[in-house]
Amino acid sequence: MGPQSERMDCFVATAPRNDVGAPTNPASRIDAIDILRGIALFGVLAINLVMGFRVSFFEQFLAAKTSASPIDHAVETILMIGIDLKAFALFSLLFGIGLAIQFERLAASPRRALLLVRRLAVLLAIGLVHLCLIWHGDILTEYALAGLIVLPLLWGPRWLLACGALASLALYLLMQSYPPHGLFPDTSTIARAVAEEHRIYANGGYADVLALRLREMPLVLPLHAFIFPRTIGLFLLGAWAWRSGILRTPHQGLMCAIAAAGIVGGGTLTVLSYLKGAMFSDPSGTILLALGYAAAVIGIANLAGGKKWLGWAAPLGRMAFTNYLMQSLIFSSIFYGYGLGLFGKIGAANALAFGIAVYVAQVSFSQWWLGRYRYGPVEWLWRTLMYGKAQPMI
């Protein structure tokens, strides 16, 4: 998820505030955040492709099976340990940062509340279309709903954001240890869903795939409910990070300390949970690793040569919304029966190689597009519907 993808308009502290949707001045963007979003998008792509489009993502809840080859097993292991839910956690953090930036940018506008609610309502509408008509691994719907919950707290003091983040993340960790009774379907129900997906997704037409996707909604929604407190918590943490000022003028020593603590601590917890045979990564390790990754990328991007090393990801991050939806359209056309019907027929390594090719193509496409236009196509639509006025593209 999916989760995780939105283009956030990132301004420095001195950026002008207005309510008419003036185009973002490229010089006033925080490139490090765009770079982080572009890199995180690869993690989302890899997990969605290998674990969601290629096969049923419900297979993760069944007994482990032997991969087709050692290289497929290695790819799956690396993705589960190093990326899995971490990429989605990164996107949740970035969404919170973006929401706080939009809130601050519109401070002088009497329409601030209306515009931000409209922004999230448009995201919700696009997410529902994506969820129902394209792929049920959508994260946009969850992000829109979580954003509507978080939005009122942005009018509160900074300490309220911090307390809300800690409370939401504590609830998430508690739910991992003590899952609510009856939240998840039993193993036999999941096994039947997997078998039906392999039959219909690989061979059915669009109407068949759509019907199955809608029938599976009762199985999909509990997965979102299980992760929802973490999404809210990371939204609030991202908003607090922006409000605190540590992202406006990042301190390299602080970024280095967070990166080291997050990667070492989170990595250790994640590896230990894997060695114990846990089905999913340690939830605390996932959050720590995501924070470590974020600090590492931001720290590197703010080095003298960091932008040169990582700057290629910035255009991709500025068009993350467009690229996320584009990935779903491409992968559904490749793996579902109304396309090439490769669902369940190729290994993880081959799927990831194809995903890397798509990602590289998106890097080039994003650079080409933003060399000519101000916004990505979906970003332009989102912004236009938010302000109720067509935004300039050139």
Buried (B, 14 or more C-beta within 10 A) or exposed (E): BBBBBBBBBBBEEEBEEEBEBEEBEEEBBBBBBBBBBBBBBBBBBBBBBBBBBBBBBBBBBEEEEEBEEEBBBEBBEBBBBBBBBBBBBBBBBBBBBBBBBBBBBBEEBEEBBBBBBBBBBBBBBBBBBBBBBBBBBBBBBBBBBBBBBBBEBBEEEEEBBBBBBBBBBEBBBEBBEEEEEEEBBEEEEBBEBBEBBBBBBBBBEEEBBBEBBEEBEEBBBBBBEBBBBBBBBBBBBBBBBBBEEBBBEBEEEEBBEBBEBBBEBBBBBBBEBBEEEEEBBBBBBBBBBBBBBBBBBBBBBBEEEBBEEBBBBBBBBBBBBBBBBBBBEBBBEBBBBBBEBBBBEBBBBBBBEBBBEBBEEBBEBBBEBBEEBBBBBBBBBBBBBBBEEEBEEE
